Amino acid sequence: MLKKHAGFFKSLFIISDLLILSLAWVISYEIRFYTTLIRPPLLGTPSFAGHLELLIPLLVLWVLVSKKTQLYRPRRMDSFFREFFD
């Protein structure tokens, strides 16, 4: 049963990670340029569109790195130490 739905769950995990990464990217822009938590930028505020253009390569890189490192492979049979060192 788990093997039957493994592809669905893998896709669900990848999509949820990409959505969370996108949300974090947008929130980081807001925090950096529109709050007083970090000192104001010396050269002015970059456009939000320019910031979003950098998101696409970041998402592609995330997918490539996660595929290369087998981030979403099933770990049911792995030991704790194997997962820890991965």
HTML snippet that shows the backbone in 3Dmol.js (N, CA, C, O; Angstrom):
<script src="https://3Dmol.org/build/3Dmol-min.js"></script>
<div id="view" style="width:600px;height:400px;position:relative"></div>
<script>
const pdb = `
ATOM      1  N   MET A   1       0.824  -1.197   0.000  1.00  0.00           N
ATOM      2  CA  MET A   1       0.000   0.000   0.000  1.00  0.00           C
ATOM      3  C   MET A   1       0.869   1.261   0.000  1.00  0.00           C
ATOM      4  O   MET A   1       0.608   2.202  -0.750  1.00  0.00           O
ATOM      5  N   LEU A   2       1.911   1.273   0.854  1.00  0.00           N
ATOM      6  CA  LEU A   2       2.782   2.441   0.893  1.00  0.00           C
ATOM      7  C   LEU A   2       3.543   2.614  -0.417  1.00  0.00           C
ATOM      8  O   LEU A   2       3.735   3.730  -0.898  1.00  0.00           O
ATOM      9  N   LYS A   3       3.968   1.497  -0.979  1.00  0.00           N
ATOM     10  CA  LYS A   3       4.719   1.565  -2.229  1.00  0.00           C
ATOM     11  C   LYS A   3       3.840   2.117  -3.351  1.00  0.00           C
ATOM     12  O   LYS A   3       4.316   2.830  -4.235  1.00  0.00           O
ATOM     13  N   LYS A   4       2.578   1.783  -3.302  1.00  0.00           N
ATOM     14  CA  LYS A   4       1.630   2.234  -4.320  1.00  0.00           C
ATOM     15  C   LYS A   4       1.489   3.753  -4.317  1.00  0.00           C
ATOM     16  O   LYS A   4       1.351   4.370  -5.373  1.00  0.00           O
ATOM     17  N   HIS A   5       1.522   4.346  -3.143  1.00  0.00           N
ATOM     18  CA  HIS A   5       1.316   5.783  -3.009  1.00  0.00           C
ATOM     19  C   HIS A   5       2.618   6.558  -2.804  1.00  0.00           C
ATOM     20  O   HIS A   5       2.577   7.760  -2.544  1.00  0.00           O
ATOM     21  N   ALA A   6       3.752   5.904  -2.915  1.00  0.00           N
ATOM     22  CA  ALA A   6       5.040   6.566  -2.661  1.00  0.00           C
ATOM     23  C   ALA A   6       5.269   7.733  -3.620  1.00  0.00           C
ATOM     24  O   ALA A   6       5.747   8.785  -3.196  1.00  0.00           O
ATOM     25  N   GLY A   7       4.945   7.571  -4.883  1.00  0.00           N
ATOM     26  CA  GLY A   7       5.131   8.653  -5.854  1.00  0.00           C
ATOM     27  C   GLY A   7       4.269   9.859  -5.538  1.00  0.00           C
ATOM     28  O   GLY A   7       4.706  11.001  -5.682  1.00  0.00           O
ATOM     29  N   PHE A   8       3.039   9.600  -5.104  1.00  0.00           N
ATOM     30  CA  PHE A   8       2.140  10.696  -4.740  1.00  0.00           C
ATOM     31  C   PHE A   8       2.707  11.484  -3.567  1.00  0.00           C
ATOM     32  O   PHE A   8       2.739  12.714  -3.596  1.00  0.00           O
ATOM     33  N   PHE A   9       3.157  10.773  -2.532  1.00  0.00           N
ATOM     34  CA  PHE A   9       3.687  11.448  -1.349  1.00  0.00           C
ATOM     35  C   PHE A   9       4.996  12.177  -1.666  1.00  0.00           C
ATOM     36  O   PHE A   9       5.247  13.259  -1.135  1.00  0.00           O
ATOM     37  N   LYS A  10       5.820  11.594  -2.517  1.00  0.00           N
ATOM     38  CA  LYS A  10       7.062  12.254  -2.912  1.00  0.00           C
ATOM     39  C   LYS A  10       6.738  13.572  -3.621  1.00  0.00           C
ATOM     40  O   LYS A  10       7.356  14.597  -3.334  1.00  0.00           O
ATOM     41  N   SER A  11       5.781  13.549  -4.538  1.00  0.00           N
ATOM     42  CA  SER A  11       5.368  14.776  -5.233  1.00  0.00           C
ATOM     43  C   SER A  11       4.780  15.789  -4.268  1.00  0.00           C
ATOM     44  O   SER A  11       5.042  16.987  -4.378  1.00  0.00           O
ATOM     45  N   LEU A  12       3.993  15.310  -3.332  1.00  0.00           N
ATOM     46  CA  LEU A  12       3.392  16.191  -2.335  1.00  0.00           C
ATOM     47  C   LEU A  12       4.460  16.865  -1.482  1.00  0.00           C
ATOM     48  O   LEU A  12       4.353  18.056  -1.191  1.00  0.00           O
ATOM     49  N   PHE A  13       5.484  16.124  -1.078  1.00  0.00           N
ATOM     50  CA  PHE A  13       6.567  16.689  -0.284  1.00  0.00           C
ATOM     51  C   PHE A  13       7.354  17.729  -1.080  1.00  0.00           C
ATOM     52  O   PHE A  13       7.706  18.784  -0.553  1.00  0.00           O
ATOM     53  N   ILE A  14       7.626  17.431  -2.340  1.00  0.00           N
ATOM     54  CA  ILE A  14       8.381  18.369  -3.169  1.00  0.00           C
ATOM     55  C   ILE A  14       7.595  19.659  -3.366  1.00  0.00           C
ATOM     56  O   ILE A  14       8.147  20.751  -3.230  1.00  0.00           O
ATOM     57  N   ILE A  15       6.327  19.540  -3.682  1.00  0.00           N
ATOM     58  CA  ILE A  15       5.486  20.724  -3.892  1.00  0.00           C
ATOM     59  C   ILE A  15       5.364  21.542  -2.613  1.00  0.00           C
ATOM     60  O   ILE A  15       5.448  22.770  -2.651  1.00  0.00           O
ATOM     61  N   SER A  16       5.168  20.873  -1.483  1.00  0.00           N
ATOM     62  CA  SER A  16       5.046  21.612  -0.218  1.00  0.00           C
ATOM     63  C   SER A  16       6.358  22.306   0.135  1.00  0.00           C
ATOM     64  O   SER A  16       6.342  23.430   0.635  1.00  0.00           O
ATOM     65  N   ASP A  17       7.492  21.655  -0.118  1.00  0.00           N
ATOM     66  CA  ASP A  17       8.776  22.307   0.135  1.00  0.00           C
ATOM     67  C   ASP A  17       8.971  23.524  -0.758  1.00  0.00           C
ATOM     68  O   ASP A  17       9.464  24.554  -0.300  1.00  0.00           O
ATOM     69  N   LEU A  18       8.591  23.418  -2.019  1.00  0.00           N
ATOM     70  CA  LEU A  18       8.728  24.554  -2.930  1.00  0.00           C
ATOM     71  C   LEU A  18       7.813  25.709  -2.522  1.00  0.00           C
ATOM     72  O   LEU A  18       8.201  26.873  -2.627  1.00  0.00           O
ATOM     73  N   LEU A  19       6.617  25.398  -2.063  1.00  0.00           N
ATOM     74  CA  LEU A  19       5.707  26.455  -1.594  1.00  0.00           C
ATOM     75  C   LEU A  19       6.253  27.141  -0.345  1.00  0.00           C
ATOM     76  O   LEU A  19       6.196  28.366  -0.232  1.00  0.00           O
ATOM     77  N   ILE A  20       6.777  26.361   0.585  1.00  0.00           N
ATOM     78  CA  ILE A  20       7.337  26.924   1.817  1.00  0.00           C
ATOM     79  C   ILE A  20       8.567  27.765   1.504  1.00  0.00           C
ATOM     80  O   ILE A  20       8.746  28.842   2.073  1.00  0.00           O
ATOM     81  N   LEU A  21       9.417  27.278   0.599  1.00  0.00           N
ATOM     82  CA  LEU A  21      10.597  28.034   0.199  1.00  0.00           C
ATOM     83  C   LEU A  21      10.199  29.353  -0.463  1.00  0.00           C
ATOM     84  O   LEU A  21      10.829  30.381  -0.217  1.00  0.00           O
ATOM     85  N   SER A  22       9.169  29.332  -1.294  1.00  0.00           N
ATOM     86  CA  SER A  22       8.687  30.556  -1.947  1.00  0.00           C
ATOM     87  C   SER A  22       8.138  31.540  -0.923  1.00  0.00           C
ATOM     88  O   SER A  22       8.406  32.739  -0.995  1.00  0.00           O
ATOM     89  N   LEU A  23       7.377  31.033   0.020  1.00  0.00           N
ATOM     90  CA  LEU A  23       6.823  31.893   1.064  1.00  0.00           C
ATOM     91  C   LEU A  23       7.942  32.515   1.897  1.00  0.00           C
ATOM     92  O   LEU A  23       7.894  33.704   2.216  1.00  0.00           O
ATOM     93  N   ALA A  24       8.935  31.724   2.246  1.00  0.00           N
ATOM     94  CA  ALA A  24      10.066  32.238   3.017  1.00  0.00           C
ATOM     95  C   ALA A  24      10.821  33.306   2.233  1.00  0.00           C
ATOM     96  O   ALA A  24      11.295  34.285   2.810  1.00  0.00           O
ATOM     97  N   TRP A  25      10.933  33.119   0.920  1.00  0.00           N
ATOM     98  CA  TRP A  25      11.619  34.090   0.060  1.00  0.00           C
ATOM     99  C   TRP A  25      10.884  35.431   0.076  1.00  0.00           C
ATOM    100  O   TRP A  25      11.510  36.486   0.182  1.00  0.00           O
ATOM    101  N   VAL A  26       9.563  35.385  -0.029  1.00  0.00           N
ATOM    102  CA  VAL A  26       8.765  36.619  -0.029  1.00  0.00           C
ATOM    103  C   VAL A  26       8.812  37.287   1.349  1.00  0.00           C
ATOM    104  O   VAL A  26       8.951  38.506   1.444  1.00  0.00           O
ATOM    105  N   ILE A  27       8.699  36.500   2.399  1.00  0.00           N
ATOM    106  CA  ILE A  27       8.740  37.063   3.753  1.00  0.00           C
ATOM    107  C   ILE A  27      10.104  37.674   4.041  1.00  0.00           C
ATOM    108  O   ILE A  27      10.193  38.711   4.698  1.00  0.00           O
ATOM    109  N   SER A  28      11.169  37.040   3.553  1.00  0.00           N
ATOM    110  CA  SER A  28      12.509  37.592   3.779  1.00  0.00           C
ATOM    111  C   SER A  28      12.651  38.965   3.117  1.00  0.00           C
ATOM    112  O   SER A  28      13.304  39.852   3.665  1.00  0.00           O
ATOM    113  N   TYR A  29      12.045  39.141   1.949  1.00  0.00           N
ATOM    114  CA  TYR A  29      12.068  40.444   1.281  1.00  0.00           C
ATOM    115  C   TYR A  29      11.344  41.485   2.133  1.00  0.00           C
ATOM    116  O   TYR A  29      11.844  42.591   2.339  1.00  0.00           O
ATOM    117  N   GLU A  30      10.183  41.121   2.614  1.00  0.00           N
ATOM    118  CA  GLU A  30       9.400  42.043   3.438  1.00  0.00           C
ATOM    119  C   GLU A  30      10.151  42.417   4.717  1.00  0.00           C
ATOM    120  O   GLU A  30      10.191  43.587   5.097  1.00  0.00           O
ATOM    121  N   ILE A  31      10.736  41.441   5.367  1.00  0.00           N
ATOM    122  CA  ILE A  31      11.471  41.713   6.609  1.00  0.00           C
ATOM    123  C   ILE A  31      12.694  42.580   6.332  1.00  0.00           C
ATOM    124  O   ILE A  31      12.983  43.515   7.080  1.00  0.00           O
ATOM    125  N   ARG A  32      13.399  42.271   5.272  1.00  0.00           N
ATOM    126  CA  ARG A  32      14.639  42.998   4.978  1.00  0.00           C
ATOM    127  C   ARG A  32      14.390  44.445   4.604  1.00  0.00           C
ATOM    128  O   ARG A  32      15.128  45.328   5.041  1.00  0.00           O
ATOM    129  N   PHE A  33      13.377  44.704   3.814  1.00  0.00           N
ATOM    130  CA  PHE A  33      13.236  46.043   3.255  1.00  0.00           C
ATOM    131  C   PHE A  33      12.069  46.858   3.830  1.00  0.00           C
ATOM    132  O   PHE A  33      11.997  48.062   3.585  1.00  0.00           O
ATOM    133  N   TYR A  34      11.173  46.251   4.570  1.00  0.00           N
ATOM    134  CA  TYR A  34      10.008  47.005   5.042  1.00  0.00           C
ATOM    135  C   TYR A  34       9.762  46.902   6.539  1.00  0.00           C
ATOM    136  O   TYR A  34       8.670  47.231   7.002  1.00  0.00           O
ATOM    137  N   THR A  35      10.743  46.458   7.301  1.00  0.00           N
ATOM    138  CA  THR A  35      10.628  46.475   8.754  1.00  0.00           C
ATOM    139  C   THR A  35      11.858  47.162   9.330  1.00  0.00           C
ATOM    140  O   THR A  35      12.814  47.455   8.611  1.00  0.00           O
ATOM    141  N   THR A  36      11.824  47.409  10.611  1.00  0.00           N
ATOM    142  CA  THR A  36      12.964  48.044  11.268  1.00  0.00           C
ATOM    143  C   THR A  36      13.861  47.016  11.955  1.00  0.00           C
ATOM    144  O   THR A  36      14.735  47.388  12.737  1.00  0.00           O
ATOM    145  N   LEU A  37      13.659  45.741  11.676  1.00  0.00           N
ATOM    146  CA  LEU A  37      14.479  44.700  12.297  1.00  0.00           C
ATOM    147  C   LEU A  37      15.928  44.748  11.795  1.00  0.00           C
ATOM    148  O   LEU A  37      16.858  44.415  12.529  1.00  0.00           O
ATOM    149  N   ILE A  38      16.104  45.160  10.556  1.00  0.00           N
ATOM    150  CA  ILE A  38      17.430  45.254   9.947  1.00  0.00           C
ATOM    151  C   ILE A  38      17.588  46.682   9.468  1.00  0.00           C
ATOM    152  O   ILE A  38      16.629  47.291   8.995  1.00  0.00           O
ATOM    153  N   ARG A  39      18.794  47.221   9.588  1.00  0.00           N
ATOM    154  CA  ARG A  39      18.979  48.631   9.186  1.00  0.00           C
ATOM    155  C   ARG A  39      18.613  48.816   7.720  1.00  0.00           C
ATOM    156  O   ARG A  39      18.771  47.893   6.920  1.00  0.00           O
ATOM    157  N   PRO A  40      18.135  49.979   7.368  1.00  0.00           N
ATOM    158  CA  PRO A  40      17.712  50.231   5.989  1.00  0.00           C
ATOM    159  C   PRO A  40      18.865  50.045   5.003  1.00  0.00           C
ATOM    160  O   PRO A  40      20.016  50.325   5.337  1.00  0.00           O
ATOM    161  N   PRO A  41      18.566  49.579   3.804  1.00  0.00           N
ATOM    162  CA  PRO A  41      19.627  49.405   2.807  1.00  0.00           C
ATOM    163  C   PRO A  41      20.200  50.753   2.373  1.00  0.00           C
ATOM    164  O   PRO A  41      19.469  51.733   2.234  1.00  0.00           O
ATOM    165  N   LEU A  42      21.498  50.789   2.164  1.00  0.00           N
ATOM    166  CA  LEU A  42      22.160  52.042   1.792  1.00  0.00           C
ATOM    167  C   LEU A  42      21.864  52.459   0.360  1.00  0.00           C
ATOM    168  O   LEU A  42      21.849  53.651   0.053  1.00  0.00           O
ATOM    169  N   LEU A  43      21.630  51.497  -0.514  1.00  0.00           N
ATOM    170  CA  LEU A  43      21.424  51.810  -1.931  1.00  0.00           C
ATOM    171  C   LEU A  43      19.960  51.829  -2.342  1.00  0.00           C
ATOM    172  O   LEU A  43      19.661  51.845  -3.536  1.00  0.00           O
ATOM    173  N   GLY A  44      19.055  51.829  -1.395  1.00  0.00           N
ATOM    174  CA  GLY A  44      17.633  51.842  -1.720  1.00  0.00           C
ATOM    175  C   GLY A  44      17.050  50.436  -1.768  1.00  0.00           C
ATOM    176  O   GLY A  44      17.765  49.443  -1.635  1.00  0.00           O
ATOM    177  N   THR A  45      15.771  50.377  -1.957  1.00  0.00           N
ATOM    178  CA  THR A  45      15.061  49.102  -1.982  1.00  0.00           C
ATOM    179  C   THR A  45      14.964  48.568  -3.407  1.00  0.00           C
ATOM    180  O   THR A  45      14.462  49.258  -4.294  1.00  0.00           O
ATOM    181  N   PRO A  46      15.438  47.353  -3.634  1.00  0.00           N
ATOM    182  CA  PRO A  46      15.300  46.771  -4.980  1.00  0.00           C
ATOM    183  C   PRO A  46      13.838  46.437  -5.262  1.00  0.00           C
ATOM    184  O   PRO A  46      13.026  46.316  -4.346  1.00  0.00           O
ATOM    185  N   SER A  47      13.524  46.291  -6.532  1.00  0.00           N
ATOM    186  CA  SER A  47      12.137  45.999  -6.887  1.00  0.00           C
ATOM    187  C   SER A  47      11.757  44.584  -6.462  1.00  0.00           C
ATOM    188  O   SER A  47      12.589  43.678  -6.436  1.00  0.00           O
ATOM    189  N   PHE A  48      10.506  44.423  -6.136  1.00  0.00           N
ATOM    190  CA  PHE A  48      10.005  43.103  -5.744  1.00  0.00           C
ATOM    191  C   PHE A  48      10.042  42.146  -6.930  1.00  0.00           C
ATOM    192  O   PHE A  48      10.291  40.953  -6.756  1.00  0.00           O
ATOM    193  N   ALA A  49       9.799  42.657  -8.130  1.00  0.00           N
ATOM    194  CA  ALA A  49       9.842  41.824  -9.336  1.00  0.00           C
ATOM    195  C   ALA A  49      11.245  41.251  -9.545  1.00  0.00           C
ATOM    196  O   ALA A  49      11.396  40.088  -9.916  1.00  0.00           O
ATOM    197  N   GLY A  50      12.255  42.062  -9.308  1.00  0.00           N
ATOM    198  CA  GLY A  50      13.629  41.584  -9.426  1.00  0.00           C
ATOM    199  C   GLY A  50      13.940  40.517  -8.401  1.00  0.00           C
ATOM    200  O   GLY A  50      14.660  39.559  -8.682  1.00  0.00           O
ATOM    201  N   HIS A  51      13.391  40.688  -7.213  1.00  0.00           N
ATOM    202  CA  HIS A  51      13.571  39.706  -6.146  1.00  0.00           C
ATOM    203  C   HIS A  51      12.885  38.388  -6.523  1.00  0.00           C
ATOM    204  O   HIS A  51      13.418  37.308  -6.267  1.00  0.00           O
ATOM    205  N   LEU A  52      11.711  38.487  -7.129  1.00  0.00           N
ATOM    206  CA  LEU A  52      10.993  37.276  -7.537  1.00  0.00           C
ATOM    207  C   LEU A  52      11.680  36.562  -8.693  1.00  0.00           C
ATOM    208  O   LEU A  52      11.588  35.339  -8.801  1.00  0.00           O
ATOM    209  N   GLU A  53      12.364  37.299  -9.554  1.00  0.00           N
ATOM    210  CA  GLU A  53      13.086  36.664 -10.660  1.00  0.00           C
ATOM    211  C   GLU A  53      14.175  35.723 -10.156  1.00  0.00           C
ATOM    212  O   GLU A  53      14.505  34.738 -10.818  1.00  0.00           O
ATOM    213  N   LEU A  54      14.726  36.023  -9.000  1.00  0.00           N
ATOM    214  CA  LEU A  54      15.756  35.160  -8.418  1.00  0.00           C
ATOM    215  C   LEU A  54      15.167  33.912  -7.780  1.00  0.00           C
ATOM    216  O   LEU A  54      15.886  32.951  -7.504  1.00  0.00           O
ATOM    217  N   LEU A  55      13.874  33.925  -7.548  1.00  0.00           N
ATOM    218  CA  LEU A  55      13.228  32.775  -6.924  1.00  0.00           C
ATOM    219  C   LEU A  55      13.198  31.562  -7.852  1.00  0.00           C
ATOM    220  O   LEU A  55      13.365  30.432  -7.395  1.00  0.00           O
ATOM    221  N   ILE A  56      12.989  31.780  -9.128  1.00  0.00           N
ATOM    222  CA  ILE A  56      12.882  30.665 -10.081  1.00  0.00           C
ATOM    223  C   ILE A  56      14.169  29.842 -10.131  1.00  0.00           C
ATOM    224  O   ILE A  56      14.097  28.618 -10.027  1.00  0.00           O
ATOM    225  N   PRO A  57      15.355  30.466 -10.287  1.00  0.00           N
ATOM    226  CA  PRO A  57      16.573  29.646 -10.244  1.00  0.00           C
ATOM    227  C   PRO A  57      16.770  28.953  -8.894  1.00  0.00           C
ATOM    228  O   PRO A  57      17.295  27.841  -8.829  1.00  0.00           O
ATOM    229  N   LEU A  58      16.345  29.618  -7.822  1.00  0.00           N
ATOM    230  CA  LEU A  58      16.459  29.006  -6.497  1.00  0.00           C
ATOM    231  C   LEU A  58      15.609  27.745  -6.404  1.00  0.00           C
ATOM    232  O   LEU A  58      16.061  26.734  -5.865  1.00  0.00           O
ATOM    233  N   LEU A  59      14.391  27.790  -6.918  1.00  0.00           N
ATOM    234  CA  LEU A  59      13.518  26.625  -6.885  1.00  0.00           C
ATOM    235  C   LEU A  59      14.065  25.490  -7.745  1.00  0.00           C
ATOM    236  O   LEU A  59      14.009  24.323  -7.356  1.00  0.00           O
ATOM    237  N   VAL A  60      14.591  25.838  -8.910  1.00  0.00           N
ATOM    238  CA  VAL A  60      15.190  24.820  -9.785  1.00  0.00           C
ATOM    239  C   VAL A  60      16.397  24.195  -9.092  1.00  0.00           C
ATOM    240  O   VAL A  60      16.577  22.977  -9.125  1.00  0.00           O
ATOM    241  N   LEU A  61      17.214  25.021  -8.472  1.00  0.00           N
ATOM    242  CA  LEU A  61      18.385  24.518  -7.755  1.00  0.00           C
ATOM    243  C   LEU A  61      17.964  23.600  -6.618  1.00  0.00           C
ATOM    244  O   LEU A  61      18.587  22.563  -6.390  1.00  0.00           O
ATOM    245  N   TRP A  62      16.902  23.978  -5.901  1.00  0.00           N
ATOM    246  CA  TRP A  62      16.408  23.142  -4.808  1.00  0.00           C
ATOM    247  C   TRP A  62      16.010  21.754  -5.317  1.00  0.00           C
ATOM    248  O   TRP A  62      16.359  20.743  -4.706  1.00  0.00           O
ATOM    249  N   VAL A  63      15.295  21.706  -6.415  1.00  0.00           N
ATOM    250  CA  VAL A  63      14.864  20.421  -6.975  1.00  0.00           C
ATOM    251  C   VAL A  63      16.077  19.595  -7.404  1.00  0.00           C
ATOM    252  O   VAL A  63      16.132  18.395  -7.135  1.00  0.00           O
ATOM    253  N   LEU A  64      17.037  20.220  -8.060  1.00  0.00           N
ATOM    254  CA  LEU A  64      18.221  19.493  -8.520  1.00  0.00           C
ATOM    255  C   LEU A  64      19.052  18.954  -7.351  1.00  0.00           C
ATOM    256  O   LEU A  64      19.489  17.803  -7.373  1.00  0.00           O
ATOM    257  N   VAL A  65      19.264  19.776  -6.352  1.00  0.00           N
ATOM    258  CA  VAL A  65      20.060  19.346  -5.197  1.00  0.00           C
ATOM    259  C   VAL A  65      19.327  18.266  -4.413  1.00  0.00           C
ATOM    260  O   VAL A  65      19.943  17.296  -3.972  1.00  0.00           O
ATOM    261  N   SER A  66      18.031  18.422  -4.237  1.00  0.00           N
ATOM    262  CA  SER A  66      17.279  17.407  -3.485  1.00  0.00           C
ATOM    263  C   SER A  66      17.250  16.084  -4.243  1.00  0.00           C
ATOM    264  O   SER A  66      17.253  15.018  -3.627  1.00  0.00           O
ATOM    265  N   LYS A  67      17.223  16.143  -5.566  1.00  0.00           N
ATOM    266  CA  LYS A  67      17.271  14.916  -6.354  1.00  0.00           C
ATOM    267  C   LYS A  67      18.649  14.268  -6.260  1.00  0.00           C
ATOM    268  O   LYS A  67      18.758  13.050  -6.115  1.00  0.00           O
ATOM    269  N   LYS A  68      19.709  15.087  -6.343  1.00  0.00           N
ATOM    270  CA  LYS A  68      21.080  14.579  -6.272  1.00  0.00           C
ATOM    271  C   LYS A  68      21.372  13.951  -4.911  1.00  0.00           C
ATOM    272  O   LYS A  68      22.048  12.924  -4.833  1.00  0.00           O
ATOM    273  N   THR A  69      20.870  14.558  -3.848  1.00  0.00           N
ATOM    274  CA  THR A  69      21.120  14.049  -2.503  1.00  0.00           C
ATOM    275  C   THR A  69      20.080  13.033  -2.049  1.00  0.00           C
ATOM    276  O   THR A  69      20.137  12.542  -0.921  1.00  0.00           O
ATOM    277  N   GLN A  70      19.134  12.721  -2.923  1.00  0.00           N
ATOM    278  CA  GLN A  70      18.059  11.764  -2.626  1.00  0.00           C
ATOM    279  C   GLN A  70      17.309  12.137  -1.347  1.00  0.00           C
ATOM    280  O   GLN A  70      17.049  11.294  -0.488  1.00  0.00           O
ATOM    281  N   LEU A  71      16.977  13.400  -1.250  1.00  0.00           N
ATOM    282  CA  LEU A  71      16.304  13.914  -0.063  1.00  0.00           C
ATOM    283  C   LEU A  71      14.957  13.248   0.185  1.00  0.00           C
ATOM    284  O   LEU A  71      14.564  13.053   1.335  1.00  0.00           O
ATOM    285  N   TYR A  72      14.254  12.903  -0.874  1.00  0.00           N
ATOM    286  CA  TYR A  72      12.900  12.377  -0.722  1.00  0.00           C
ATOM    287  C   TYR A  72      12.819  10.863  -0.872  1.00  0.00           C
ATOM    288  O   TYR A  72      11.731  10.328  -1.088  1.00  0.00           O
ATOM    289  N   ARG A  73      13.919  10.175  -0.765  1.00  0.00           N
ATOM    290  CA  ARG A  73      13.865   8.713  -0.866  1.00  0.00           C
ATOM    291  C   ARG A  73      13.246   8.139   0.405  1.00  0.00           C
ATOM    292  O   ARG A  73      13.367   8.734   1.475  1.00  0.00           O
ATOM    293  N   PRO A  74      12.593   7.004   0.297  1.00  0.00           N
ATOM    294  CA  PRO A  74      12.013   6.384   1.495  1.00  0.00           C
ATOM    295  C   PRO A  74      13.105   5.964   2.471  1.00  0.00           C
ATOM    296  O   PRO A  74      14.139   5.435   2.063  1.00  0.00           O
ATOM    297  N   ARG A  75      12.881   6.195   3.725  1.00  0.00           N
ATOM    298  CA  ARG A  75      13.875   5.872   4.747  1.00  0.00           C
ATOM    299  C   ARG A  75      13.328   4.880   5.774  1.00  0.00           C
ATOM    300  O   ARG A  75      13.785   4.836   6.916  1.00  0.00           O
ATOM    301  N   ARG A  76      12.365   4.105   5.361  1.00  0.00           N
ATOM    302  CA  ARG A  76      11.760   3.166   6.304  1.00  0.00           C
ATOM    303  C   ARG A  76      12.744   2.112   6.789  1.00  0.00           C
ATOM    304  O   ARG A  76      12.673   1.677   7.938  1.00  0.00           O
ATOM    305  N   MET A  77      13.663   1.699   5.918  1.00  0.00           N
ATOM    306  CA  MET A  77      14.572   0.624   6.267  1.00  0.00           C
ATOM    307  C   MET A  77      15.933   1.124   6.756  1.00  0.00           C
ATOM    308  O   MET A  77      16.764   0.316   7.172  1.00  0.00           O
ATOM    309  N   ASP A  78      16.176   2.416   6.714  1.00  0.00           N
ATOM    310  CA  ASP A  78      17.457   2.962   7.148  1.00  0.00           C
ATOM    311  C   ASP A  78      17.541   3.016   8.665  1.00  0.00           C
ATOM    312  O   ASP A  78      16.535   3.157   9.361  1.00  0.00           O
ATOM    313  N   SER A  79      18.757   2.901   9.152  1.00  0.00           N
ATOM    314  CA  SER A  79      18.958   3.032  10.589  1.00  0.00           C
ATOM    315  C   SER A  79      18.985   4.516  10.956  1.00  0.00           C
ATOM    316  O   SER A  79      19.083   5.393  10.098  1.00  0.00           O
ATOM    317  N   PHE A  80      18.895   4.756  12.236  1.00  0.00           N
ATOM    318  CA  PHE A  80      18.935   6.128  12.736  1.00  0.00           C
ATOM    319  C   PHE A  80      20.262   6.781  12.358  1.00  0.00           C
ATOM    320  O   PHE A  80      20.289   7.939  11.941  1.00  0.00           O
ATOM    321  N   PHE A  81      21.357   6.044  12.503  1.00  0.00           N
ATOM    322  CA  PHE A  81      22.677   6.610  12.233  1.00  0.00           C
ATOM    323  C   PHE A  81      22.865   6.941  10.758  1.00  0.00           C
ATOM    324  O   PHE A  81      23.495   7.942  10.416  1.00  0.00           O
ATOM    325  N   ARG A  82      22.325   6.112   9.900  1.00  0.00           N
ATOM    326  CA  ARG A  82      22.422   6.376   8.450  1.00  0.00           C
ATOM    327  C   ARG A  82      21.692   7.687   8.111  1.00  0.00           C
ATOM    328  O   ARG A  82      22.210   8.528   7.377  1.00  0.00           O
ATOM    329  N   GLU A  83      20.503   7.837   8.651  1.00  0.00           N
ATOM    330  CA  GLU A  83      19.743   9.051   8.392  1.00  0.00           C
ATOM    331  C   GLU A  83      20.421  10.264   9.023  1.00  0.00           C
ATOM    332  O   GLU A  83      20.433  11.342   8.429  1.00  0.00           O
ATOM    333  N   PHE A  84      20.973  10.105  10.193  1.00  0.00           N
ATOM    334  CA  PHE A  84      21.652  11.208  10.874  1.00  0.00           C
ATOM    335  C   PHE A  84      22.840  11.694  10.054  1.00  0.00           C
ATOM    336  O   PHE A  84      23.019  12.900   9.890  1.00  0.00           O
ATOM    337  N   PHE A  85      23.652  10.778   9.538  1.00  0.00           N
ATOM    338  CA  PHE A  85      24.827  11.188   8.790  1.00  0.00           C
ATOM    339  C   PHE A  85      24.481  11.655   7.372  1.00  0.00           C
ATOM    340  O   PHE A  85      25.239  12.422   6.778  1.00  0.00           O
ATOM    341  N   ASP A  86      23.371  11.213   6.835  1.00  0.00           N
ATOM    342  CA  ASP A  86      22.918  11.739   5.534  1.00  0.00           C
ATOM    343  C   ASP A  86      22.573  13.197   5.679  1.00  0.00           C
ATOM    344  O   ASP A  86      22.171  13.836   4.707  1.00  0.00           O
TER     345      ASP A  86
END
`;
const viewer = $3Dmol.createViewer("view");
viewer.addModel(pdb, "pdb");
viewer.setStyle({}, {cartoon: {color: "spectrum"}});
viewer.zoomTo();
viewer.render();
</script>
